[in-house]
Amino acid sequence: MKNKKAKEALKNLEDGLQHHPKSQELYKLLSKLYAEQGDTQKIKVFVEGKKPAFDVEPYLKDGRNLVPVRAISEALGSDVSWNADSQTVVIKKNGTVVELPLGSTKVKVNGEERSIDSTAELKNGRIMVPVRFISEFLGQEVEWDSTSKIVIIKSV
């Protein structure tokens, strides 16, 4: 019975976040409930209070959370394309164009070259990217709850 109530509480909190995506209190409660349930290993991602669907699970590598580029970019309201010749992901949103070559620390944002500290990589047929890099370049704020491994992405 206790497990059923905990699952119901999780669902209620996740539903509440869809209506109040900037509520620090709801995220704190969610983190506490995940911790009480022992769900502190799997990375959970919330974009504006909603959990995007990932066909390859996010993972932590060298202190960076990597997520599938298409799923996270589309959750952020971006268009995503793949240039097979140059092995580059192209992400467009509100006039911002991010070009992210596979395996490189050099990226272009609106034609200007920038450096990132973690490269995009291929895993199970998906391009995985550092979530903070993509989110911040697309005008979002990113928070990390290390207790329950929750990535929180909100508009600035």
ROMARKOL-160748 format. One record per atom (N, C-alpha, C): residue number from 1; chain; atom name; x, y, z. Coordinates in Angstrom, 2 decimals, padded with zeros to 5 digits, m for minus. Atoms other than C-alpha are relative to their C-alpha. Layout:
<atoms>
[NUM,"A","CA",[X,Y,Z]];
...
</atoms>
This chain:
<atoms>
[1,"A","N",[000.82,m001.19,000.00]];
[1,"A","CA",[000.00,000.00,000.00]];
[1,"A","C",[000.87,001.26,000.00]];
[2,"A","N",[m000.88,m001.15,m000.09]];
[2,"A","CA",[002.82,002.38,000.90]];
[2,"A","C",[000.62,000.32,m001.37]];
[3,"A","N",[m000.59,m000.17,001.32]];
[3,"A","CA",[004.46,001.84,m002.52]];
[3,"A","C",[m000.99,000.63,m000.97]];
[4,"A","N",[001.04,m000.54,000.87]];
[4,"A","CA",[001.17,002.57,m004.29]];
[4,"A","C",[m000.23,001.48,000.30]];
[5,"A","N",[000.19,m001.41,m000.40]];
[5,"A","CA",[000.74,005.82,m002.33]];
[5,"A","C",[001.18,000.86,m000.46]];
[6,"A","N",[m001.19,m000.73,000.44]];
[6,"A","CA",[004.31,006.85,m003.15]];
[6,"A","C",[m000.05,000.24,m001.51]];
[7,"A","N",[000.12,m000.17,001.46]];
[7,"A","CA",[003.74,006.25,m006.88]];
[7,"A","C",[m001.06,001.03,m000.34]];
[8,"A","N",[001.07,m000.98,000.21]];
[8,"A","CA",[000.52,008.25,m006.69]];
[8,"A","C",[000.50,001.41,000.33]];
[9,"A","N",[m000.55,m001.31,m000.39]];
[9,"A","CA",[002.34,011.08,m004.90]];
[9,"A","C",[000.97,000.50,m001.07]];
[10,"A","N",[m000.92,m000.39,001.08]];
[10,"A","CA",[005.08,011.07,m007.58]];
[10,"A","C",[m000.77,000.52,m001.21]];
[11,"A","N",[000.80,m000.41,001.15]];
[11,"A","CA",[002.48,011.27,m010.33]];
[11,"A","C",[m000.65,001.35,000.26]];
[12,"A","N",[000.63,m001.28,m000.34]];
[12,"A","CA",[000.67,014.10,m008.54]];
[12,"A","C",[001.00,001.15,m000.05]];
[13,"A","N",[m001.03,m001.04,000.05]];
[13,"A","CA",[003.91,016.06,m008.13]];
[13,"A","C",[000.41,000.30,m001.44]];
[14,"A","N",[m000.37,m000.19,001.40]];
[14,"A","CA",[004.89,015.50,m011.76]];
[14,"A","C",[m001.10,000.73,m000.76]];
[15,"A","N",[001.12,m000.72,000.62]];
[15,"A","CA",[001.42,016.63,m012.86]];
[15,"A","C",[m000.02,001.45,000.45]];
[16,"A","N",[m000.03,m001.36,m000.53]];
[16,"A","CA",[001.68,019.68,m010.60]];
[16,"A","C",[001.07,000.85,m000.65]];
[17,"A","N",[m001.09,m000.74,000.64]];
[17,"A","CA",[004.98,020.66,m012.21]];
[17,"A","C",[m000.38,000.48,m001.39]];
[18,"A","N",[000.43,m000.43,001.32]];
[18,"A","CA",[003.31,020.85,m015.61]];
[18,"A","C",[m000.76,001.32,000.08]];
[19,"A","N",[000.76,m001.24,m000.19]];
[19,"A","CA",[001.13,023.65,m014.23]];
[19,"A","C",[000.83,001.08,000.70]];
[20,"A","N",[m000.85,m000.94,m000.75]];
[20,"A","CA",[003.86,025.25,m012.06]];
[20,"A","C",[001.47,m000.37,m000.22]];
[21,"A","N",[m001.34,000.51,000.33]];
[21,"A","CA",[007.17,024.51,m013.86]];
[21,"A","C",[001.16,000.71,000.71]];
[22,"A","N",[m001.08,m000.71,m000.68]];
[22,"A","CA",[009.17,027.07,m011.86]];
[22,"A","C",[m000.05,m000.16,001.52]];
[23,"A","N",[000.18,000.17,m001.44]];
[23,"A","CA",[008.06,025.89,m008.41]];
[23,"A","C",[001.15,m000.77,000.64]];
[24,"A","N",[m001.11,000.64,m000.71]];
[24,"A","CA",[011.18,025.20,m006.35]];
[24,"A","C",[m000.53,m000.97,001.05]];
[25,"A","N",[000.58,000.87,m001.03]];
[25,"A","CA",[008.96,023.71,m003.63]];
[25,"A","C",[m000.39,m001.37,m000.57]];
[26,"A","N",[000.40,001.28,000.60]];
[26,"A","CA",[007.53,021.06,m005.97]];
[26,"A","C",[001.22,m000.84,m000.36]];
[27,"A","N",[m001.21,000.75,000.33]];
[27,"A","CA",[011.01,020.11,m007.18]];
[27,"A","C",[000.67,m000.56,001.26]];
[28,"A","N",[m000.57,000.49,m001.27]];
[28,"A","CA",[012.22,019.83,m003.56]];
[28,"A","C",[m000.79,m001.21,000.51]];
[29,"A","N",[000.83,001.14,m000.41]];
[29,"A","CA",[009.28,017.57,m002.71]];
[29,"A","C",[000.24,m001.21,m000.88]];
[30,"A","N",[m000.24,001.08,000.95]];
[30,"A","CA",[009.88,015.52,m005.84]];
[30,"A","C",[001.34,m000.68,000.32]];
[31,"A","N",[m001.32,000.54,m000.34]];
[31,"A","CA",[013.56,015.10,m004.95]];
[31,"A","C",[m000.07,m000.85,001.27]];
[32,"A","N",[000.13,000.73,m001.27]];
[32,"A","CA",[012.69,014.04,m001.42]];
[32,"A","C",[m000.72,m001.32,m000.20]];
[33,"A","N",[000.77,001.22,000.24]];
[33,"A","CA",[010.14,011.51,m002.65]];
[33,"A","C",[000.82,m001.02,m000.81]];
[34,"A","N",[m000.88,000.91,000.74]];
[34,"A","CA",[012.56,010.05,m005.22]];
[34,"A","C",[001.02,m000.63,000.95]];
[35,"A","N",[m001.00,000.51,m000.94]];
[35,"A","CA",[015.17,009.73,m002.45]];
[35,"A","C",[m000.61,m001.03,000.94]];
[36,"A","N",[000.67,000.95,m000.89]];
[36,"A","CA",[012.69,008.04,m000.11]];
[36,"A","C",[m000.30,m001.32,m000.69]];
[37,"A","N",[000.29,001.21,000.77]];
[37,"A","CA",[011.87,005.57,m002.88]];
[37,"A","C",[001.28,m000.71,m000.47]];
[38,"A","N",[m001.26,000.61,000.41]];
[38,"A","CA",[015.57,004.87,m003.49]];
[38,"A","C",[000.33,000.24,m001.47]];
[39,"A","N",[m000.23,m000.30,001.41]];
[39,"A","CA",[015.41,006.32,m007.01]];
[39,"A","C",[000.98,001.17,m000.12]];
[40,"A","N",[m001.02,m001.05,000.02]];
[40,"A","CA",[018.69,008.22,m006.86]];
[40,"A","C",[001.13,m000.31,m000.98]];
[41,"A","N",[m001.04,000.35,000.97]];
[41,"A","CA",[020.70,006.54,m009.62]];
[41,"A","C",[m000.36,000.43,m001.42]];
[42,"A","N",[000.45,m000.34,001.35]];
[42,"A","CA",[018.64,007.15,m012.75]];
[42,"A","C",[m000.17,001.52,m000.13]];
[43,"A","N",[000.13,m001.44,000.24]];
[43,"A","CA",[018.86,010.67,m014.21]];
[43,"A","C",[m001.39,000.29,m000.53]];
[44,"A","N",[001.33,m000.43,000.41]];
[44,"A","CA",[015.50,012.38,m014.50]];
[44,"A","C",[000.12,001.42,m000.53]];
[45,"A","N",[m000.08,m001.32,000.63]];
[45,"A","CA",[015.02,015.41,m016.77]];
[45,"A","C",[m001.40,000.60,m000.09]];
[46,"A","N",[001.25,m000.74,000.10]];
[46,"A","CA",[012.27,018.01,m016.56]];
[46,"A","C",[000.26,001.27,m000.81]];
[47,"A","N",[m000.08,m001.20,000.82]];
[47,"A","CA",[011.83,020.68,m019.24]];
[47,"A","C",[m001.31,000.75,000.17]];
[48,"A","N",[001.21,m000.80,m000.28]];
[48,"A","CA",[009.39,023.40,m018.17]];
[48,"A","C",[m001.05,m000.87,000.71]];
[49,"A","N",[000.89,000.81,m000.81]];
[49,"A","CA",[007.91,020.87,m015.73]];
[49,"A","C",[m000.44,m001.31,m000.62]];
[50,"A","N",[000.40,001.23,000.67]];
[50,"A","CA",[007.50,018.05,m018.25]];
[50,"A","C",[001.21,m000.91,m000.22]];
[51,"A","N",[m001.06,000.97,000.24]];
[51,"A","CA",[009.53,014.86,m018.64]];
[51,"A","C",[000.00,m000.40,m001.48]];
[52,"A","N",[m000.07,000.45,001.40]];
[52,"A","CA",[010.65,014.38,m022.26]];
[52,"A","C",[000.19,m001.52,m000.05]];
[53,"A","N",[m000.20,001.45,000.20]];
[53,"A","CA",[010.56,010.82,m023.58]];
[53,"A","C",[001.36,m000.21,m000.67]];
[54,"A","N",[m001.31,000.33,000.55]];
[54,"A","CA",[014.03,009.41,m024.21]];
[54,"A","C",[000.01,m001.47,m000.39]];
[55,"A","N",[m000.14,001.41,000.37]];
[55,"A","CA",[014.66,006.22,m026.19]];
[55,"A","C",[001.38,m000.53,000.38]];
[56,"A","N",[m001.28,000.36,m000.60]];
[56,"A","CA",[018.23,006.23,m024.86]];
[56,"A","C",[000.07,000.82,001.29]];
[57,"A","N",[000.03,m000.67,m001.30]];
[57,"A","CA",[018.47,007.06,m021.15]];
[57,"A","C",[001.17,000.97,000.17]];
[58,"A","N",[m001.08,m000.92,m000.33]];
[58,"A","CA",[020.46,010.10,m020.03]];
[58,"A","C",[001.00,m000.68,000.93]];
[59,"A","N",[m001.03,000.56,m000.87]];
[59,"A","CA",[023.74,009.31,m018.29]];
[59,"A","C",[001.01,001.07,000.36]];
[60,"A","N",[m001.02,m000.90,m000.50]];
[60,"A","CA",[026.52,011.01,m016.38]];
[60,"A","C",[001.35,m000.49,m000.50]];
[61,"A","N",[m001.34,000.34,000.46]];
[61,"A","CA",[029.99,011.11,m017.92]];
[61,"A","C",[000.92,001.18,000.30]];
[62,"A","N",[m000.96,m001.04,m000.38]];
[62,"A","CA",[032.91,013.07,m016.48]];
[62,"A","C",[m000.68,001.23,000.58]];
[63,"A","N",[000.68,m001.10,m000.66]];
[63,"A","CA",[030.53,015.17,m014.40]];
[63,"A","C",[m001.01,000.73,m000.86]];
[64,"A","N",[000.95,m000.64,000.91]];
[64,"A","CA",[028.28,016.03,m017.35]];
[64,"A","C",[m001.17,m000.94,m000.26]];
[65,"A","N",[001.19,000.78,000.34]];
[65,"A","CA",[024.70,014.87,m017.97]];
[65,"A","C",[m000.17,000.03,m001.51]];
[66,"A","N",[000.20,000.08,001.44]];
[66,"A","CA",[024.33,013.64,m021.53]];
[66,"A","C",[m001.39,m000.55,m000.29]];
[67,"A","N",[001.36,000.35,000.39]];
[67,"A","CA",[020.93,013.36,m023.19]];
[67,"A","C",[m000.09,m000.09,m001.52]];
[68,"A","N",[000.17,000.05,001.45]];
[68,"A","CA",[019.68,012.50,m026.70]];
[68,"A","C",[m000.32,001.40,m000.55]];
[69,"A","N",[000.12,m001.36,000.51]];
[69,"A","CA",[020.01,015.69,m028.74]];
[69,"A","C",[m001.37,000.30,m000.60]];
[70,"A","N",[001.29,m000.29,000.63]];
[70,"A","CA",[016.81,015.37,m030.76]];
[70,"A","C",[m001.10,000.15,001.06]];
[71,"A","N",[001.06,m000.03,m001.01]];
[71,"A","CA",[014.59,014.64,m027.75]];
[71,"A","C",[000.08,001.27,000.84]];
[72,"A","N",[m000.11,m001.18,m000.85]];
[72,"A","CA",[015.98,017.47,m025.61]];
[72,"A","C",[m000.22,001.27,m000.80]];
[73,"A","N",[000.17,m001.20,000.83]];
[73,"A","CA",[016.11,019.99,m028.45]];
[73,"A","C",[m001.46,000.22,m000.35]];
[74,"A","N",[001.42,m000.14,000.34]];
[74,"A","CA",[012.53,019.29,m029.50]];
[74,"A","C",[m000.82,000.36,001.24]];
[75,"A","N",[000.69,m000.37,m001.24]];
[75,"A","CA",[011.40,019.48,m025.85]];
[75,"A","C",[000.19,001.49,000.30]];
[76,"A","N",[m000.28,m001.43,m000.18]];
[76,"A","CA",[012.98,022.96,m025.84]];
[76,"A","C",[m000.59,000.84,m001.13]];
[77,"A","N",[000.65,m000.74,001.08]];
[77,"A","CA",[010.97,023.92,m028.95]];
[77,"A","C",[000.90,000.32,m001.18]];
[78,"A","N",[m000.96,m000.23,001.08]];
[78,"A","CA",[013.86,023.66,m031.41]];
[78,"A","C",[m000.21,m000.97,m001.16]];
[79,"A","N",[m000.05,000.89,001.16]];
[79,"A","CA",[014.21,022.21,m034.88]];
[79,"A","C",[001.39,m000.63,m000.04]];
[80,"A","N",[m001.27,000.73,m000.01]];
[80,"A","CA",[016.93,019.57,m035.23]];
[80,"A","C",[000.18,m000.69,m001.35]];
[81,"A","N",[m000.32,000.75,001.23]];
[81,"A","CA",[018.64,018.23,m038.34]];
[81,"A","C",[001.40,m000.58,000.14]];
[82,"A","N",[m001.28,000.70,m000.03]];
[82,"A","CA",[021.61,016.00,m039.04]];
[82,"A","C",[000.64,000.13,m001.37]];
[83,"A","N",[m000.77,m000.07,001.23]];
[83,"A","CA",[024.26,016.69,m041.67]];
[83,"A","C",[000.95,m001.18,000.01]];
[84,"A","N",[m000.78,001.24,000.00]];
[84,"A","CA",[025.65,013.24,m042.44]];
[84,"A","C",[001.40,000.22,m000.56]];
[85,"A","N",[m001.31,m000.24,000.61]];
[85,"A","CA",[028.49,014.58,m044.61]];
[85,"A","C",[001.01,000.55,001.01]];
[86,"A","N",[m000.92,m000.61,m000.97]];
[86,"A","CA",[030.00,016.72,m041.83]];
[86,"A","C",[m000.14,m000.60,001.40]];
[87,"A","N",[000.25,000.62,m001.31]];
[87,"A","CA",[028.68,014.54,m038.96]];
[87,"A","C",[m000.32,001.07,001.05]];
[88,"A","N",[000.34,m001.15,m000.84]];
[88,"A","CA",[027.09,017.66,m037.45]];
[88,"A","C",[m001.50,000.07,000.26]];
[89,"A","N",[001.38,m000.26,m000.38]];
[89,"A","CA",[023.86,018.22,m035.54]];
[89,"A","C",[m000.22,001.51,m000.13]];
[90,"A","N",[000.34,m001.42,000.14]];
[90,"A","CA",[022.18,021.54,m036.42]];
[90,"A","C",[m001.31,000.23,000.75]];
[91,"A","N",[001.16,m000.30,m000.84]];
[91,"A","CA",[019.75,022.99,m033.87]];
[91,"A","C",[m000.38,001.46,m000.23]];
[92,"A","N",[000.47,m001.36,000.25]];
[92,"A","CA",[017.62,026.05,m034.63]];
[92,"A","C",[m001.18,000.34,000.91]];
[93,"A","N",[001.09,m000.48,m000.84]];
[93,"A","CA",[015.44,028.07,m032.28]];
[93,"A","C",[000.04,001.52,000.07]];
[94,"A","N",[000.14,m001.44,m000.12]];
[94,"A","CA",[014.23,031.66,m032.45]];
[94,"A","C",[001.20,000.78,m000.52]];
[95,"A","N",[m001.12,m000.71,000.60]];
[95,"A","CA",[017.05,032.78,m034.74]];
[95,"A","C",[001.37,m000.45,000.45]];
[96,"A","N",[m001.28,000.54,m000.45]];
[96,"A","CA",[019.77,030.91,m032.86]];
[96,"A","C",[000.26,m001.31,m000.74]];
[97,"A","N",[m000.40,001.22,000.70]];
[97,"A","CA",[021.64,028.26,m034.86]];
[97,"A","C",[001.24,m000.55,000.69]];
[98,"A","N",[m001.11,000.68,m000.66]];
[98,"A","CA",[023.88,025.80,m033.03]];
[98,"A","C",[000.42,m001.17,m000.89]];
[99,"A","N",[m000.56,001.09,000.80]];
[99,"A","CA",[026.15,023.52,m035.07]];
[99,"A","C",[000.96,m000.78,000.90]];
[100,"A","N",[m000.71,000.83,m000.98]];
[100,"A","CA",[027.52,020.65,m033.02]];
[100,"A","C",[000.56,m001.25,m000.69]];
[101,"A","N",[m000.60,001.17,000.64]];
[101,"A","CA",[029.98,018.28,m034.74]];
[101,"A","C",[000.20,m001.14,000.99]];
[102,"A","N",[m000.19,001.19,m000.83]];
[102,"A","CA",[030.11,014.75,m033.36]];
[102,"A","C",[001.48,m000.11,000.39]];
[103,"A","N",[m001.36,000.23,m000.48]];
[103,"A","CA",[033.21,014.23,m031.19]];
[103,"A","C",[000.89,001.22,000.10]];
[104,"A","N",[m000.83,m001.21,m000.03]];
[104,"A","CA",[034.40,017.85,m031.25]];
[104,"A","C",[m000.35,000.89,001.19]];
[105,"A","N",[000.25,m000.99,m001.05]];
[105,"A","CA",[034.80,020.44,m028.51]];
[105,"A","C",[m000.20,001.39,m000.61]];
[106,"A","N",[000.25,m001.27,000.71]];
[106,"A","CA",[034.42,023.20,m031.15]];
[106,"A","C",[m001.41,m000.05,m000.58]];
[107,"A","N",[001.37,m000.12,000.52]];
[107,"A","CA",[030.86,024.27,m031.91]];
[107,"A","C",[m000.16,001.39,m000.59]];
[108,"A","N",[000.31,m001.33,000.51]];
[108,"A","CA",[029.35,027.17,m033.79]];
[108,"A","C",[m001.37,000.40,000.50]];
[109,"A","N",[001.27,m000.58,m000.42]];
[109,"A","CA",[026.63,029.36,m032.37]];
[109,"A","C",[m000.16,001.28,m000.83]];
[110,"A","N",[000.22,m001.10,000.93]];
[110,"A","CA",[025.24,031.73,m035.02]];
[110,"A","C",[001.27,000.34,m000.78]];
[111,"A","N",[m001.20,m000.16,000.81]];
[111,"A","CA",[028.43,031.18,m037.02]];
[111,"A","C",[001.27,000.29,000.78]];
[112,"A","N",[m001.16,m000.31,m000.84]];
[112,"A","CA",[030.73,032.08,m034.11]];
[112,"A","C",[000.49,m001.26,000.68]];
[113,"A","N",[m000.54,001.21,m000.61]];
[113,"A","CA",[033.08,029.33,m032.99]];
[113,"A","C",[000.15,000.17,001.51]];
[114,"A","N",[m000.11,000.03,m001.47]];
[114,"A","CA",[032.92,028.42,m029.31]];
[114,"A","C",[000.55,m001.36,000.39]];
[115,"A","N",[m000.50,001.27,m000.53]];
[115,"A","CA",[034.42,025.70,m027.16]];
[115,"A","C",[m000.95,m000.51,001.08]];
[116,"A","N",[000.75,000.64,m001.09]];
[116,"A","CA",[032.59,023.24,m024.94]];
[116,"A","C",[000.93,m001.00,000.65]];
[117,"A","N",[m000.91,000.88,m000.73]];
[117,"A","CA",[034.15,021.00,m022.32]];
[117,"A","C",[m000.36,m001.48,m000.09]];
[118,"A","N",[000.40,001.39,000.17]];
[118,"A","CA",[032.32,017.82,m023.30]];
[118,"A","C",[m000.55,m000.16,m001.41]];
[119,"A","N",[000.41,000.17,001.40]];
[119,"A","CA",[031.78,016.47,m026.79]];
[119,"A","C",[m001.32,m000.75,m000.13]];
[120,"A","N",[001.16,000.82,000.35]];
[120,"A","CA",[028.68,015.07,m028.43]];
[120,"A","C",[000.54,m001.37,m000.37]];
[121,"A","N",[m000.46,001.36,000.30]];
[121,"A","CA",[028.94,011.29,m028.75]];
[121,"A","C",[m001.17,m000.88,m000.42]];
[122,"A","N",[001.01,000.94,000.48]];
[122,"A","CA",[027.10,008.39,m030.31]];
[122,"A","C",[m000.17,m001.12,001.02]];
[123,"A","N",[000.29,001.12,m000.90]];
[123,"A","CA",[025.37,005.86,m028.03]];
[123,"A","C",[m001.32,m000.62,m000.45]];
[124,"A","N",[001.19,000.75,000.42]];
[124,"A","CA",[022.89,003.19,m029.17]];
[124,"A","C",[m000.74,000.70,m001.15]];
[125,"A","N",[000.60,m000.61,001.19]];
[125,"A","CA",[022.31,005.02,m032.45]];
[125,"A","C",[m000.52,001.41,000.21]];
[126,"A","N",[000.47,m001.36,m000.30]];
[126,"A","CA",[021.61,008.40,m030.81]];
[126,"A","C",[001.19,000.89,000.32]];
[127,"A","N",[m001.01,m001.00,m000.34]];
[127,"A","CA",[023.71,011.54,m030.59]];
[127,"A","C",[m000.34,000.51,001.40]];
[128,"A","N",[000.17,m000.44,m001.37]];
[128,"A","CA",[024.14,012.37,m026.91]];
[128,"A","C",[000.80,001.28,000.21]];
[129,"A","N",[m000.64,m001.30,m000.20]];
[129,"A","CA",[024.95,015.93,m025.85]];
[129,"A","C",[m000.09,000.43,001.45]];
[130,"A","N",[000.09,m000.53,m001.36]];
[130,"A","CA",[025.69,017.76,m022.62]];
[130,"A","C",[m001.24,000.89,000.12]];
[131,"A","N",[001.29,m000.68,m000.10]];
[131,"A","CA",[022.27,019.00,m021.48]];
[131,"A","C",[000.16,001.48,000.36]];
[132,"A","N",[m000.18,m001.40,m000.39]];
[132,"A","CA",[023.56,022.20,m019.89]];
[132,"A","C",[000.41,000.85,m001.20]];
[133,"A","N",[m000.46,m000.75,001.17]];
[133,"A","CA",[025.35,023.30,m023.06]];
[133,"A","C",[m001.17,000.33,m000.92]];
[134,"A","N",[001.11,m000.21,000.93]];
[134,"A","CA",[022.33,022.82,m025.32]];
[134,"A","C",[m001.05,000.93,000.60]];
[135,"A","N",[001.06,m000.78,m000.64]];
[135,"A","CA",[019.83,024.27,m022.87]];
[135,"A","C",[000.37,001.46,000.16]];
[136,"A","N",[m000.39,m001.38,m000.23]];
[136,"A","CA",[021.80,027.38,m022.00]];
[136,"A","C",[000.17,000.77,m001.30]];
[137,"A","N",[m000.13,m000.68,001.29]];
[137,"A","CA",[022.63,028.19,m025.63]];
[137,"A","C",[m001.35,000.27,m000.63]];
[138,"A","N",[001.35,m000.23,000.52]];
[138,"A","CA",[018.91,027.97,m026.35]];
[138,"A","C",[m000.83,000.84,000.97]];
[139,"A","N",[000.65,m000.98,m000.86]];
[139,"A","CA",[018.11,030.48,m023.61]];
[139,"A","C",[m000.71,m000.53,001.23]];
[140,"A","N",[000.63,000.60,m001.17]];
[140,"A","CA",[017.18,028.19,m020.74]];
[140,"A","C",[000.95,000.04,001.19]];
[141,"A","N",[m000.75,000.10,m001.25]];
[141,"A","CA",[018.32,027.98,m017.13]];
[141,"A","C",[000.01,m001.48,000.41]];
[142,"A","N",[m000.12,001.41,m000.37]];
[142,"A","CA",[019.58,024.61,m015.88]];
[142,"A","C",[000.41,m000.11,001.46]];
[143,"A","N",[m000.35,000.30,m001.38]];
[143,"A","CA",[019.63,023.34,m012.30]];
[143,"A","C",[000.22,m001.50,000.11]];
[144,"A","N",[m000.32,001.41,m000.22]];
[144,"A","CA",[020.98,020.04,m011.01]];
[144,"A","C",[m000.24,m000.34,001.46]];
[145,"A","N",[000.24,000.52,m001.35]];
[145,"A","CA",[019.65,018.21,m007.97]];
[145,"A","C",[000.79,m001.30,000.10]];
[146,"A","N",[m000.88,001.17,m000.07]];
[146,"A","CA",[022.48,015.81,m007.17]];
[146,"A","C",[m000.53,m001.09,000.93]];
[147,"A","N",[000.55,000.98,m000.93]];
[147,"A","CA",[020.54,014.11,m004.36]];
[147,"A","C",[m000.79,m001.08,m000.73]];
[148,"A","N",[000.87,000.95,000.72]];
[148,"A","CA",[017.98,012.51,m006.67]];
[148,"A","C",[000.28,m000.04,m001.49]];
[149,"A","N",[m000.42,m000.03,001.41]];
[149,"A","CA",[019.75,013.15,m010.00]];
[149,"A","C",[m001.12,000.54,m000.90]];
[150,"A","N",[001.04,m000.66,000.79]];
[150,"A","CA",[017.19,015.59,m011.40]];
[150,"A","C",[000.60,001.20,m000.72]];
[151,"A","N",[m000.37,m001.16,000.81]];
[151,"A","CA",[018.00,017.99,m014.25]];
[151,"A","C",[m001.27,000.81,m000.17]];
[152,"A","N",[001.15,m000.90,000.09]];
[152,"A","CA",[015.64,020.98,m014.15]];
[152,"A","C",[000.32,001.08,m001.00]];
[153,"A","N",[m000.22,m001.00,001.06]];
[153,"A","CA",[015.39,023.12,m017.28]];
[153,"A","C",[m001.22,000.90,m000.04]];
[154,"A","N",[001.08,m000.98,m000.03]];
[154,"A","CA",[013.36,026.33,m017.13]];
[154,"A","C",[000.37,001.19,m000.87]];
[155,"A","N",[m000.27,m001.24,000.73]];
[155,"A","CA",[012.97,029.46,m019.20]];
[155,"A","C",[000.53,001.03,000.97]];
[156,"A","N",[m000.64,m001.03,m000.83]];
[156,"A","CA",[014.97,032.39,m017.93]];
[156,"A","C",[m001.00,001.09,000.32]];
</atoms>
